[in-house]
Amino acid sequence: MDKPTPSLAAEIEALRAAYAALNRNDIPGFVQVFDPQIERIEPADPPQDGTYHGLAAVTAHVEKGRGTWAEGSCEPERFIVAGDRVIVLAHVRVRLKHETEWREGRTADVYTFRDGKAIQFYTFFDERQAFEWAGVRASDAI
């Protein structure tokens, strides 16, 4: 499952570029992979939890979240193809502007694609939940 199918190879490269853009605080570069009708689902734990619809709302959401970083990165470590979805397992390490300590953890971002654009972006803090939601058996992905 590590090798992208030919139909999603371009999408994975676009996601690599998107994460690189996010890490350099280039929000327009990050959201370039999104469809104008993108749906963003953020888990219930962070301060910005909720569901956001449309490119303008998702861009504002990402700008607000990324704007809290003093420094750090969200580094994709693995891409898993699941039909029209790509699961991105990422290592997040950031220091927020109002803090001196670093926060570190892992996320599983699931992107659903249509016609080369992400139409849905759903973040999970438990990769097994991401696999289940995307229809991948954890044993196949690990």
C-alpha positions in Angstrom: 0.0 0.0 0.0 3.0 2.3 0.2 3.2 2.7 -3.6 0.6 5.1 -5.0 -1.7 3.9 -7.7 -1.1 5.8 -10.9 -4.4 7.7 -10.4 -3.3 9.1 -7.0 0.5 9.6 -7.6 -0.1 13.2 -8.6 -2.3 13.8 -5.6 0.3 12.5 -3.3 2.9 14.8 -4.8 0.5 17.7 -4.4 0.1 16.7 -0.7 3.9 16.6 -0.2 4.0 20.1 -1.7 1.1 21.2 0.5 2.8 20.1 3.7 6.0 21.8 2.7 4.0 25.0 2.1 2.3 24.7 5.5 5.7 24.3 7.2 6.9 27.6 5.6 3.6 29.3 6.5 2.5 29.5 2.9 -1.2 29.0 3.4 -2.2 29.7 -0.2 0.3 27.0 -1.2 -1.2 24.6 1.4 -4.8 25.0 0.3 -3.9 24.8 -3.5 -4.7 21.1 -3.4 -8.3 21.7 -2.1 -11.5 21.8 -4.2 -13.5 25.1 -3.8 -16.2 23.0 -2.0 -13.7 21.4 0.5 -15.0 20.1 3.8 -12.6 20.2 6.7 -13.3 18.1 9.8 -11.2 18.8 12.9 -11.5 16.4 15.9 -13.2 17.5 19.1 -10.0 17.9 21.1 -8.2 21.0 19.7 -9.4 24.6 20.3 -10.5 24.8 16.6 -12.6 21.7 16.5 -15.5 21.5 14.1 -16.4 21.2 10.5 -15.6 23.9 7.9 -17.1 24.1 4.4 -15.7 25.9 1.4 -12.2 27.1 0.5 -12.6 30.5 2.2 -13.7 29.0 5.5 -11.0 26.3 5.4 -8.3 28.8 4.5 -9.3 31.0 7.4 -9.3 28.0 9.7 -5.8 26.9 8.6 -4.5 30.5 8.9 -5.8 30.8 12.4 -4.3 27.5 13.5 -0.9 28.0 11.8 -0.8 31.5 13.1 -0.5 30.1 16.6 2.9 28.5 15.8 6.1 30.3 16.9 8.0 27.5 15.1 7.7 23.9 14.1 6.5 21.6 11.4 4.0 18.9 10.4 6.1 16.3 8.5 4.4 13.6 6.5 6.0 10.3 7.2 3.8 7.9 5.1 1.1 8.1 2.5 -1.4 5.3 2.3 -3.8 5.0 -0.7 -7.3 3.8 0.1 -9.5 4.0 -3.0 -10.1 7.7 -3.7 -8.5 8.6 -0.3 -5.0 9.3 0.8 -4.1 8.8 4.5 -1.1 10.9 5.5 0.6 9.8 8.7 2.4 12.9 10.0 4.7 13.8 12.9 3.8 17.2 14.4 6.2 19.2 16.4 5.4 22.8 17.2 6.0 25.5 19.8 3.1 27.8 20.1 3.6 31.6 20.4 2.5 31.8 24.0 4.5 28.8 25.2 8.1 27.8 25.8 7.6 24.1 25.6 7.3 22.1 22.4 4.2 20.0 21.6 4.7 16.8 19.8 2.5 14.1 18.4 1.2 12.2 15.5 -1.8 12.7 13.3 -3.5 10.8 10.5 -5.0 13.2 7.9 -7.4 11.6 5.5 -8.0 13.4 2.2 -10.7 12.3 -0.2 -10.0 13.2 -3.8 -12.2 13.9 -6.8 -10.8 15.1 -10.2 -7.4 15.7 -8.7 -8.6 18.0 -5.8 -9.2 17.2 -2.2 -12.9 17.4 -1.5 -12.6 16.4 2.2 -9.8 16.8 4.8 -10.4 14.9 8.0 -7.8 14.7 10.9 -7.6 11.9 13.4 -5.3 11.6 16.4 -5.7 7.8 16.4 -4.4 6.3 13.2 -6.5 3.2 13.6 -9.6 5.3 13.6 -8.4 6.9 10.4 -7.8 3.5 8.8 -11.3 2.3 9.9 -12.9 5.5 8.6 -11.1 5.2 5.2 -11.9 1.5 4.9 -8.4 0.2 5.4 -7.6 -2.7 7.7 -4.9 -1.5 10.1 -3.0 -4.8 9.5 -2.8 -3.9 5.7 -1.5 -0.4 6.4 1.1 -1.1 9.0 
